[in-house]
Amino acid sequence: MDCKLCALPTDAAAWCITSCPGCELPLLLWNEHASEPSRTQRREMRDALRDYGNTHYGRGNFLIDRFPVEYPDHFHWHCRPNLNPQLVEERALAHGRQPAQDGS
């Protein structure tokens, strides 16, 4: 089997955050093919991906996609930016800024 996720460089840890070879979004990758982390490991991974999302997209302006379909035989999650225009506008107003007219 030719798994694109298994081909990604990883360190000695059980999981890592890297770039998805398909969409180039941040990807939390469990390093063992066709196995799943324990509940405790998933909690640790979720917390690390939340920290990553808060740092790179802004607090709460992302979602963790725990059900990606691109690589069904390899446990992984995506960290996707939340591009909901209403959320972007609400966050801008909450910080005392006018939202951009183009929705960005």
N, C-alpha and C positions, 0 to 999 in steps of 0.2 A: 504494500500500500504506500502511496506517495502522499504524505501529509505535509502541507505547507507549514503548518504550525510546528511540527517536529523539526523542520529544517531551520527554524529561527535560532539564532545564537542565544543561549541562556547562561546564567551563572550557576553556581552549585546549589542555590536555593531551590525549594520545592516549587516556587512560582516566581513570576517576574511581571513587570509592567513594561510593555514594548509597543511597537507600532504594528498594526494589523497589515499583513501583506496584501489584503484585498481592498481595504478602504482607507488605510493609513491613519485611522483613528487610534487613540490609545487602547491597548488591549491588555487585559490581565490574563496571563497564560499559566495554566497548571502544566508543569513540565512533563508529566507522565501521560503518554497517549492511552486512551481508552480506560482511564481510571478517574475517580473523583476524590476531591479532598474531603476531609472530615468536616463536621459542622463547625468546630473550633477554627479550623484552617479557613473555611469560607468566611467566617466572621472577621478574621484577621485580614483576609484579602479584601473584603468589602470596605473595611475601614481604611486600608491603604489606598484603594481606588477612589474613595470619597476625598481623602486628603489630596490626591492627585487632581481630581476634578475641581475641587475648591481652589487650588493653586492655579490651574491652567485656564479654567473657564469662568471663575468667579463663584463665590459661595452660593450653592444651590442652583447654579445655572447650567446644570448637566443632569444626565440620567445614566444610571448603570443598567445596561441592557444585559440581563441575566439569561436571556433566551435567544442568543444569536443562532442563526441557522446556517451560516456559511461553512462551518466545519463541525458537523454533528458528532464526530467520533473523538473530538478533543475538547476537554473542558476549558472554556474561556468566557470572559465577559468583555463587553465593550464599554467605554466611557464616552458617551455621546453628548455633544453640546445641546442644550435646550434652546432651540431657535423659535420658540413660541413667541410671536410678536407681542401678545398681551403681557407675557411675563417680562419681556425685555422692557416694555413701556412702564410696567408697574415698578420694576427695579430702578429704572432711571428716575421716576418721580419720587420714590422712597429715598433716593440719595440726593434729592433737590436739583436734579438735572432735567432738562426737557429732552424727551426722546427724539432721536433723529427722525427726520421726515421720511427717510428711505427704509426705516425699520431696523437699522443696524445699531 
